[in-house]
């Protein structure tokens, strides 16, 4: 590396005559003023990179103006005006130089500070050494540079003290004291220079010693800061390196004396060229420059330095040397690279994540927004500095503020604070987007939440699905309600005509001297009506099971007696087909069990009905046994009928399904019976299964959960009148029948007459029944529920409240509304029992016998079954 001598040659100076002519024209003839003008020009040029060219030019013009005015005043004023004016302009001139120097010292680093200090030092030296001034003018001229240099050193000392750099602070304070001492000592030396040269020399030696000490402190500061300085002069022939430079490059200054080339050999070719260009550029531009370079120390470690160079220019403008400072910035660069790599990874994540990430202050202002906010039509910078509420739907601002309050009020642990509200989008669409926010607190060293990171996820689709589900649920509930109402109405409408069909057919069948063929036809009509009633009952039961509305009513019952009673119901059918029905109960089975007797009878009756239907000859068996461990009753119904193919057996318990299509044509049925049996047994905690083969008969086995019951509950099963009833002496009951249909009243009249009851009276509406109940007492009131105008519920309530004669009369609901809710409503209206339509004479007479001769003590005790 070398610097050509041509690079160091200054530009030819301007002709002397021109400069002299110019100074003569502006009135500057004083040599000191000429020195100040030349120095002002150099300072203005050197400071232009920092003050801008315009600022440097304005300052230079101001100095010229002060010099010209000072020269004019020196030539024109005398006496007292001159004594007053001269110090003022001298003070302005010195202060202008010092203010510029202080500006460079305080506002810039490196060469600018050197220039600023040089400016102040120049004026201080000029006033101390060159000019011999009276004491008053001396202090006026010395105070500005002294204060400027002192202010700079004092500010640096304070800054270093705050940064913990005590050694630098000591250096600054020493320099400050040095400046003040120099001013005082040099002034005293000048005053006494003719009489105190010895004393002056001793002071100079003392100052030199302090300077060496200051230099040592500076070198120590170099070591602590990892810096070093150098000076290149005489076209690189002379190179001075500080100890810090040797330490940076791994040389031991006490042993080795490396030169420029020794240090340059540690750099690779590209970095040597970079440093060469740095030096040439400094020489060419006469301006400070800096560059980074990599090298390998003597111990093999790779390091990075930042090199700052500044030219040393002679008064003729020639670069005589290059001053430089090098700093080891390896660790700083490594930290920067690690930070950049970390930021790159974080940015990569935030740029590709689909969730919207916001960093929000305690006041709700957004400090950071991930690029995913573009999904809302915004750019990240559109959100920065704004409040979160500015982008939330006005109706949901309260929810957003509540979420912020929970986070910054530490109302919940980190990671558990969530909230949902709508964000506004920007653009033509202008849609609302539901966002779910999850917050994580950012805490200070005192564990106080100062900001929080929110992760917002688009849950609009989920919200829409939830709304659709709610709507679908409402529609399903409405459909279920409509279905229930439809089934109830259809049941009522079908049962009402069946009442007449079955009732009158039964009466007709009992007519004496009826021809055999007519009797046969009548039995067919009765059987068809009962089959239709079975279909209606199956449909209602299946609907209630599907809707989950069927509730069990467990009660104690005797196992053997129950099985024999159910078998007895089918004895006539069994004998008619020439079959044999057997009942067998295991010896270890409990005598009494707790279960819903009615539903158990429904299952068993359905299985017996099917067994009889599909068996032409042979035997049908009912076998029962009990599992003491699981507390389950197991009942098997087996027959010797046609049997079922194994492939079809799996479909038997599905709704509307039979073994094959020919069965419904040959034997009839809806295909709901076995499906209802399956659901009832499962509802009672058990199940049902079948074992069968074509031609070998079938065995249907079901289980239910039935805990053993105490034998003392036998009284609870007694269908007699409850202890709260009091028997009447009348042998014939007076019965009031309330029904809006004439056919139903006629049927009941015929049935009651056939049973020997002649005390029946009729009412065709609710108000008519109330009026009759107000006039005379009745033993029993049969009340239809569904009547136009006033229904049976309202009529029953009115009778209980208004009629003293019939307030304690048993009221029996007589209606085609047989659903559980209708029975419960009838009981709440004050009715004591319920007989469903179509009327089965045996059931009607059993109910009348149960309530005949009963007077209730209170309306609340009006159920002789203990219901």
Protein Blocks (a to p, Z undefined) as FASTA:
>chain_A
ZZdfklmpccddddfklmmmmmmmnopabfklmmmmmmmmmmmmmmmmmnojklmmmmmm
mmmmmmmmmmmmmmmpgcjllmmmmmmmmmmmmmmmmmmmmmmmmmpghjlmmmmmmmmm
mmmmmmmmmpccdfklmmmmmmmmmmmmmmmmmmmmmmmmmnopaklmmmmmmmmmmmmm
mmmmmmmmmmmmmmmmmmmmmmmmmmmmmmmmmmmmmmmmmmmnopacdddeehhlaccd
dfklmmmnopafklpccdfklmmmmpcfklmmmmmmmmmmmmmnopacddddddddfkop
acdddddddddddfkopafbdcdddddfklmmmmmmmmmmmmmmmmmmmmmpmbdcdddd
fkopafbdcfklmmnopafklmgopafklmgcfklmmmmmmmmmmmmnopacehiaccdd
ddddedjkopacdddddddddddfkopafbdcdddddfklmmmmmmmmmmmmmmmmmmmm
mmmmmmmmmmmmmmmmmmmmmmmmmmmmmpghiafklmmmmmmmmmmmmmmmmmmmmmmm
mmmmmnopaccddddddfklmmmmmmmmmmmmmmmnopacdddddfklcfbdcddfklmm
mmmmmmmmmmmmmpcbdcddddddddfklopacdddddfbebpafklmmmmmpghiafbl
klmmmngpjhlmmmmmmmmmmmnopacdddddehiapadddddddddddfklmmmmpccd
cfkbccdfbfbdcdddddfbfklmmmmmmmmmmnopakbccdfbfklmmmmmmmpccfbd
cddfbdghiafklmmmmmmmmmmklmmgccddddfblbfklmmmmmmnopabdcdddddf
klmmmmmmmmgoiacfbfklmcfnoZZ
